[in-house]
Structure formats: structure tokens, C-alpha cells
Amino acid sequence: MCGIVGYIGKNNCLPLLIEGLKRLEYRGYDSSGISCLHQGSISTFKKTGKIVNMEATVPKSLSATIGIGHTRWATHGGVTDENSHPHLSQNNKFAIVHNGIIENYKTLKTHLENDGYTFRSSTDSEVIAHLLEKNYTGDFEKSFHKTLSLLEGTYGIVALSLDNPDYLMIGRKGSPLVLGIGNDEMFVASDVSAFLGHTKQVVYLEDNEISKLSINNFKTTDFTLEEKKKEIATIDWDISELNKNNFEHYLLKEIYEQPESIRRAFAGRFMESIGTAKLGGLNMTPQELINIDRVGVIACGTSYHAGLVGSYVLEELARVPTAVHIASEIRYKNPIVDKNSVYFAVSQSGETIDTFLAMKEFQRKGSRVLGICNVVGSTIPRESNGGVYVHSGPEISVASTKAFTSQLTVFYLFSLLMGRMKDVSQQKGIELIQALKMIPEQIEEILKSTEKIQSIAKEYSKLDNFLFLGRGISYPVALEGALKLKEISYRHAEGIPAGEIKHGPIALIDKNTPVIFIVPKDHLQEKMISNIEEVKARGGRLLAICTPNNQRVKELVHDYIEIPECDPLLSPLLSIIPLQLLAYYVAKELGCDIDQPRNLAKSVTVE
Ligand code: F6R
């Protein structure tokens, strides 16, 4: 969603702000803008569309050492130049960039209008700039504090003041902000990738914190002005991970990274000789783990699908009932919380507002919530009661791929750990570990069929209304395959439990309906074959994901893509790969904006 970057230092901020905004492009946006202090005034450039549109309006000769920038993903007010950030106060004394939503902006706007302030945009954010000016009595810090105390809602705000060129003011409540500490230069951004090429030293702001950022130092207080001691952390990944390398799109790169990202997710977490796993971050004693009698998962989108796979694995290995909840639903449902339950908040970004707020609701009811997240230092892991990082590395493409398979890997590890405390024997545990360790190579094997998948995708891109069918543990894979396809190719797709097809969806089938069957080698294979027969009799265009020896399936369908045989519980790690590639190549065939699909944002930080 919206992205923020700010700079104060010895260098020209304009190329740094533009570079930072480009690094944030992956979050999804529809307009961008920058403001800087230049020759006694605030110069502002903003434009709808890609950052290059805005960049083209910035004079090459312009130079400034303090500035702020923003990529906007419209919520309040249409996609127009005026609604883009930064927003300026009435007399152009203050400029602000804002992520989040100011819920009481209408009331504030009415008061400001009554006081003679004129609004140039239809956003909620503009009130902040006017309030800064209205509350200013010569002390920017004070006016910033006063302004924030009037705001209801969520925000990450960076403000620039014409009369105070030595510092930026920054405030956070519900929308992430991180400071970058350099030499004679400081950064602030909604995500470290904006400045990672310049410094790896960072300070994460917490909710209800305000920072004053000067060229060589920063001071952080809470809203009562009490100073907070902040730790400087070091980012342990590199800017090169943010590049596409030789891939045409980040999505393809990230699909190809999965053998490595899965290895990273399980690295150092097996205790192979006794067939179990160790997950230090859970902050739970063995007794507490044994006492878990229910597990709940809270998540959205792809992370929700990972949770669904996790529920099959946990119930199978650990025999612990596991319920998976869509975060935006459960948080308004007055959830019933059991004393001996543990909840997992699963999120690639660690910032998804629905997942975060659902987590808070569970915690309020006294529950322990553990995070399964990718972005280190993000809000969910910091506010959870413990958890596990999946260590996929930065996922830039909006559609999630490698984070999904890493989340699954963590569910396998946790299920193994729990299972070994309950029903699973040492031998079975060892076998599972060995099978998991083979997965990266098996994925490499699947990646060798990319050309075949590409030519299948060429044919299927001519069709619309895809059905993805799976049973048991392959049902969430069907959901995820369908989600990938619709997100990046804009083709309509539905994931359906294959047994349900007769109860309605079979009415959709005609000769132009592509139906994709996920048929790993497991105890439901025969049932899937019956479903294939049913659909074939009605004339669908059939594609199967199946194992090499499954001659019967191969003979029934028009096209097939092979995945290696593996332990049936692990099959989602393999069967999702061809579906990710299929979505990619269909989207490519259709000329879609693969890494930044229309209307989508990488981290959904507003409800
Ligand atoms: C799918 C996708 C979204 C996210 C969802 C949750 O490709 O990217 O469905 O999975 O918005 O995001 P996180 O995992 O960051 O909480």
C-alpha cells in the first residue's frame, strides 16, 4: 500500500527520495510525489501513474538536503494529482506524507474550513498539514504533538516545516515507520527497502511514538513527551536481494528462489537424530506445548491458504484440532478463546491490518498469539507473544509465492514438534525430516518443466473461468492456485474441493471451461480420478498436476504437468509450483503487469 520515504542529510535528497520510492513501488500505488525545502520555500511535485511520470516533472538542476516522498494507493478521494501526497498547509509552511486513515477527518475538516482553511484535495490526510499550521506557535515539535493528539485512526506521518529546516517530525500509530541511521544523513521510510542501499542500521518505531529526526541524531518520545530509549538494529539481508537479477519479473525470480527459501526456513531447525524440530522463538516450555489442546490460525489471502494446509498437517501429525480463520471475519465475530489454545497470526508482511487487529482481539481475550511472518521487525512479530520467522528474504512481487511455501515449511516444523510430543514415533519423525530435506531438489526438478508449462499457459490464456479442484490437503492448494491466477492474469478462477463439484459447480462446465486437477499420490487419488471422469463426461478442458506414474490420470486429461512423488503430507510444497508458473505464464501471455497487478497492494495496511 502507500509508501513513505524521508531524508535529511548532506546529500541531494531528490535522487535518494526517487530511488526510495521506486524501491517501494512493489507495495502497489497509483500516484507519487515529493516535497523538499529549496531556496526558502517548499517545492512539491506530484503526479498520478508511475513514479517516472512524477520524476519527469522534477527539474534536473534542483538540489535540496531535506525532503519527503510518498507513493499513494487511493482510499479517500480518487486517483488525481491533487489527491497525491505530499499535502501542503494553507500557506505552504508545512508538507506531510501520511499512510493510514484519519477516521475523524470530516469533523476536523469542517472545523478547519470554518476557520478559513481551504482544501485542495478530497483526502483525509490533508487535515494534518492544515492542523500543523493552525497549531504552530513557533515550535514545530509542539505543533506536531498537538496535531497528533487530535487525530483518530491509523497513521504513519512524516512532516516537513519551512521554518524548521533542520529536522523532520515523524509519528506512528498503526502504520509502520522505520528510521535509517547513516553518516551525516538520516532516512525514514515505511519499509527498509527504501533506503537499504545506503544504510543497514535501523530503528523501528512503535505505535504511539514520535521521532524528531535531524542530520546526526534522532529523539523518540511517546505521546506524553516521555523520551523512549530505542535500539539500533542491523538488517541482515542485502540490497542485491531486491534486484531482479536475470529474471524478467520479480515473480518469476521468487518462484525460482523457492528451493533456497525453503532450505532457509528449515535451516538449523531439525533435531534429526530424534526426529523432531526446534523453534526457539515460540517462547513456550515443553509442558506448555504439551498442554495445547487447540490451535487457531488467523490470516488473509495466501497466508490463510498456508494456514489451511497447516491445519491438515497439525491435525494429522499432532492430532490437535486446528481452526483457520479469515482475519477480517473473525475479528468482528467475538471469537471464543480457549484457555489451552494457541493462535498463529500468519503474515508475509507482518503488517496486514486485519491480521494484526484480529491478533490484538485474541490477545485481549487472554490468548497466546504466535507470529509466522517473513518481514523481520514488522508489527505482528513485534507485538505477538512469540513466533517463527520464515526467512524467505524480501518478497517484492505483489503476489505471494515463496513466502507461502516457507509458511508451509514452518507449519511442518511446528506439527513435527507437536506430533513428536504426541502420536508420532521417532522413526516417522526422522522419515518426515528426510522427506522435507528432499523437497528443494524436487522443486528444482519441477522447475525444469518450465518450458512445457509455458506452452500449456499459452493455450489456456485463451480461456476464461478456471476451476481448480483438489481434495484433502490439495484443496487449499486449489484455492491458492486460483488466487494466483486471478491476481496476476485477471482471469476468473475458483478453487473448489473436488467432492463438491457435483453440488453445484459442475453446472459451469462446458468445452471451454479449463479445469485443473491437483492429484498428488495420496489416499484420495482414486476419488480424484472419479472427479476427472465426471468433468470429462461434460466436456471440460482438463489439466492435471500429477505424479509421473499416474498413467490413468494422464490418459484422461488433455494436458498434465508432473510433480515428483513425496510424502503425501508434503505434496502442497510441490503441487503449488506448477500452478504458480501457470499463473505467471498466462499473465505474461496476456501482457499483464505481473509484479504490480492492478488494484493490488503488497501489504494491506488499511481495512
Ligand atoms: C496473494 C497475496 C495476498 C496476501 C494477503 C496477506 O498473493 O499477496 O492475498 O497473501 O494480503 O498478506 P500478508 O501475508 O502480508 O499478511
Residues whose N, C-alpha, C, O or C-beta is under 5 A from the ligand:
A	BS01	F6R	C300 G301 T302 S303 V346 S347 Q348 S349 G350 T352 V398 A399 S400 K602 V604
